[in-house]
Amino acid sequence: MAEIVNIKGVDIRFEIHGEGIPIVYTPGGFYPLEKGRLIAERLKPLGYKVLLWDRPNTGESGLIFEGEDLLQIWADKLRELLHYTGLSPAFVSGGSAGGLASLYFAYLYPAEVKGLIFIAPPTDDKEIWENLVGDTFLGSAEMAEKKGMSAALEAQGGMLDLFNWPDQFQRVPYKKQQLLSLNPQVFAETMRVWARSFMAGRRSYLAGLSDEQLATINIPTIVFSGAGGFHPQHTAEALHARLSQSTLVISAEYYAETWDHILRDIEEKSGEYFDAALVGRIDEFVQSVLSTSR
């Protein structure tokens, strides 16, 4: 069952599945930890202790509207959570936007990371990112500035709004009142700053990190290409080329015999079935890292 712990004034919701090798998994999008339960259930019998969590401003974790970079906020809180649970250092994994969060965490806190697992790096399509950032950050910022917080909240919930505030308010009703109590100017400026950080250098698909910054990540890494569409193969190849200790898995080739079945699960069930399908290769990667470090 999920627990909620207050760490330095912020509620963080998390779950731990299994016993063994510590690994944290962050779902794609800004989705809550429920999206990680399938991969956790498949890793658990292989001897893993899987940490799932709701990032600040997602799911049932608390709100933080300060700072210049949402990815840094998430990284700071994950580090605190890993120390609270005694799971550091851990293997750090995530899919899509959860992979971006994991990559940024590895950049900031390499000593906390035994190995990095990035599943399905997202697209580098500028138009898609502009629309996504507009729906998630800039639209509500403009509305708050012009008409106040009530209007901003009423305008939220667009197709590409990653925060999915209606779901958060249903889960934790007082979050709505917390947002309504914010100064509209502070809210708007924070959302704009976060939007700029996501679009830094037009490298959203690389967590805004420069080639020089990525070159400092000297951590064993495995990168899985996605299923196409928003997760094209070439962004996985681009990330792999910039990480000195990276292994690249072209998922459609590696899983050729079961690829149609994987795609059908994604279409008929949900996206987390893609990440969960990779647990065998993830385990091989983890065991190889552990064997070389002994």
Residue pairs with C-beta under 8 A, 6 or more apart in sequence:
1 15
2 13
2 14
2 15
2 33
2 60
3 13
3 14
3 15
4 11
4 12
4 13
4 14
4 60
4 61
5 11
5 12
5 14
5 81
5 84
6 12
6 62
7 77
7 80
7 81
7 84
8 80
10 56
10 61
10 62
10 64
10 77
11 60
11 61
11 62
12 53
12 54
12 56
12 61
12 62
12 77
12 80
12 81
13 32
13 33
13 53
13 54
13 59
13 60
13 61
14 33
14 51
14 52
14 53
14 54
14 81
14 85
15 33
15 37
15 40
15 51
15 52
15 53
16 49
16 50
16 51
16 52
16 85
17 37
17 40
17 41
17 43
17 44
17 48
17 49
17 50
17 52
18 40
18 43
18 44
18 45
18 47
18 48
18 49
18 50
19 47
19 49
20 46
20 47
20 48
20 49
21 47
21 48
21 49
21 91
21 286
21 290
22 48
22 49
22 51
22 87
22 88
22 89
22 90
22 91
22 114
23 43
23 48
23 49
23 50
23 51
23 90
23 91
23 92
23 93
23 117
23 286
24 50
24 51
24 52
24 53
24 78
24 82
24 87
24 90
24 91
24 92
24 93
24 102
25 36
25 39
25 40
25 50
25 51
25 52
25 93
25 94
25 98
25 275
26 36
26 53
26 55
26 74
26 78
26 93
26 94
26 95
26 98
26 99
26 101
26 102
27 33
27 35
27 36
27 94
27 95
27 98
27 272
28 35
28 94
28 95
28 96
28 97
28 98
28 99
28 120
28 271
28 275
29 35
29 96
29 97
29 98
29 162
30 55
30 57
30 58
30 97
30 162
30 163
30 164
31 58
31 59
31 98
32 54
32 58
32 59
32 60
32 167
32 171
33 52
33 53
33 54
33 59
34 59
35 270
35 271
35 272
36 50
36 52
36 272
37 52
38 272
38 273
38 275
38 276
39 50
39 272
39 275
39 276
39 279
40 50
40 52
42 276
42 279
43 50
43 279
43 282
43 283
44 50
46 279
46 283
49 87
51 81
51 82
51 85
51 87
51 90
53 61
53 78
53 81
54 60
54 61
55 61
55 74
55 77
55 78
55 101
56 62
56 63
56 64
56 73
56 74
56 77
57 63
57 64
57 65
57 70
57 73
57 163
58 163
58 168
59 168
59 171
60 168
60 171
60 172
63 175
63 178
63 179
64 73
64 77
65 182
65 186
65 187
65 190
66 190
67 73
67 190
68 193
68 194
68 197
69 193
69 194
69 197
69 208
70 194
70 197
70 198
71 100
71 101
71 104
71 197
71 198
71 207
71 208
72 104
72 108
74 101
74 104
74 105
75 101
75 104
75 105
75 108
75 109
76 108
78 101
78 105
79 88
79 105
79 108
79 109
79 112
82 88
82 89
82 90
82 112
88 112
89 111
89 112
89 113
89 114
90 112
90 113
90 114
91 113
91 114
91 115
91 116
91 117
91 286
91 289
92 102
92 105
92 106
92 112
92 113
92 114
92 115
92 116
92 117
93 99
93 102
93 116
93 117
93 118
93 119
93 282
94 100
94 101
94 102
94 117
94 118
94 119
95 119
95 120
95 271
95 272
95 274
95 275
96 119
96 120
96 121
96 122
96 226
96 230
96 231
97 122
97 162
98 119
99 118
99 119
99 120
99 121
99 122
100 121
100 122
100 204
100 205
100 206
100 207
101 207
102 116
102 117
102 118
103 116
103 118
103 206
103 207
103 209
103 217
103 239
104 207
104 208
104 209
105 112
105 113
106 113
106 116
106 217
106 219
106 221
107 207
107 209
107 213
107 214
107 216
107 217
110 216
110 217
110 218
110 219
113 219
114 220
114 289
114 290
114 293
115 219
115 220
115 221
115 222
115 285
115 286
115 289
116 217
116 219
116 220
116 221
116 222
117 221
117 222
117 224
117 282
117 285
118 221
118 222
118 223
118 224
118 236
118 239
119 224
119 226
119 274
119 275
119 278
120 224
120 225
120 226
120 227
120 231
120 236
120 251
120 274
120 275
121 205
121 206
121 223
121 225
121 226
121 231
121 235
121 236
121 238
121 239
122 204
122 205
122 226
122 230
122 231
122 235
123 129
123 205
123 229
123 230
123 231
123 232
123 235
124 203
124 204
124 205
124 232
124 234
124 235
124 238
126 202
128 230
129 198
129 199
129 204
129 205
130 199
131 160
132 160
132 162
133 195
133 198
133 199
133 204
134 160
135 158
135 159
135 160
135 161
135 162
136 160
136 161
136 162
136 163
136 195
137 191
137 192
137 194
137 195
137 198
138 191
138 192
138 195
139 155
139 156
139 158
139 161
140 152
140 153
140 155
140 156
140 161
140 187
140 191
141 152
141 187
141 188
141 189
141 191
141 192
141 195
142 188
143 151
143 152
143 155
144 151
144 152
144 184
144 185
144 187
144 188
144 191
145 184
145 185
145 188
148 184
149 179
149 180
149 181
149 182
149 184
149 187
150 180
152 184
152 187
153 165
153 176
153 179
153 180
156 163
156 165
156 166
157 164
157 165
157 166
165 175
165 176
165 179
168 175
169 175
169 176
179 187
197 208
198 204
198 208
199 208
200 208
201 208
201 210
203 209
203 210
205 235
205 238
205 239
206 214
206 238
206 239
206 242
211 242
214 239
214 242
214 243
215 242
215 244
217 243
217 244
218 244
218 245
219 245
220 245
220 247
220 285
220 289
221 243
221 245
221 246
221 247
222 246
222 247
222 248
222 249
222 281
222 282
222 285
223 236
223 239
223 240
223 243
223 246
223 247
223 248
223 249
224 236
224 249
224 251
224 278
224 281
225 231
225 232
225 233
225 236
225 237
225 248
225 249
225 250
225 251
225 252
226 232
226 233
226 236
226 251
226 274
227 251
227 252
227 262
227 263
227 266
227 274
233 250
233 252
236 248
236 250
237 248
239 246
240 246
240 247
240 248
247 285
249 278
249 281
251 259
251 262
251 278
252 259
254 281
255 262
255 277
258 277
262 273
262 274
262 277
265 273
265 274
265 277
266 273
266 274
